[in-house]
């Protein structure tokens, strides 16, 4: 009898050992699912908080009021996002991606035209340290101006404004004659660097060399005056002075959605640069296309650049 009882105990113990990993996995799975659910809730609250902070910062620092109902901030899991990497959020329009009048105006990376906010940089939104975070706030402000307002105006309005010398429907017809591959608007970089978005601004020196402090960005914003910059200090001074001029445009309170973007462009000496990629195009193809489209846009106010992916 004792022997039977001993065998029974061994049998029960053995089954407990076999089932314990399953029990452990079940508990772990429940904890993980609960954590993920809570993380989702936390991220939603953080996203809403960031939108409110941006709203407050724009009005407090720049006299600009946005309609919060038209925009949203959402969590975006960037590659390598773990506890060593800051949580990343992007601000964009509530309805999602911008709808353009022409298929040629859609970029190869539409996600990259939103505004990036990372947790380790977000403290500047609410800090009382005005001078210390001045450049960070200005940088984010310029990102919002460009990517949530000015860029859409240029692509959906200015390009079609015949009173300003632009006839993009005629350019569309010319693009339509190209049969070697797809055509799309190019974006070169990932989001904006919230620390140095102002560094994306391109400018030209007296020798015709084009430069920007932060290399590798999309180059949509171009300063439409020739500069004589020789040193890094001179470049920093130019960007600082440009930032002050930008602030000057908002010396009175403005509603973001009612900004006169053409007036904004002229005041800030901006010349938007739009780059189109032609798949499989040769140098001769691009030269022919450039010549054909030249009569249909105002070169003094807009640059249209044609490039090949090959």
Secondary structure, 3 states (H helix, E strand, C coil): CHHHHHHHHHHHHHHHHHHHHHHHHHHHHHHHHHHHHHHHHHHHHHHHHHHHHHHHHHHHHHCEECCHHHEEEEECCCCCCCCCCCCEEEEEECCCCCCCCCHHHCECCHHHHCEEEECCCHHHHCCCCCCCCHHHHHHHHHHHHHHHHHHHHHHHCHHHCHHHCCCHHHHHHHHHCCCCCCEEECCCCCCCCCCCHHHHCEEEECCCCEECCCCCCCCCCEEEEEECCCCHHHHHHHHHHHHHHHHHHCCCCEEHHHCCHHHHHHHCCECEEEEEEECCCCHHHHHHHHHHHHHHCCCCCEEEEEEECC
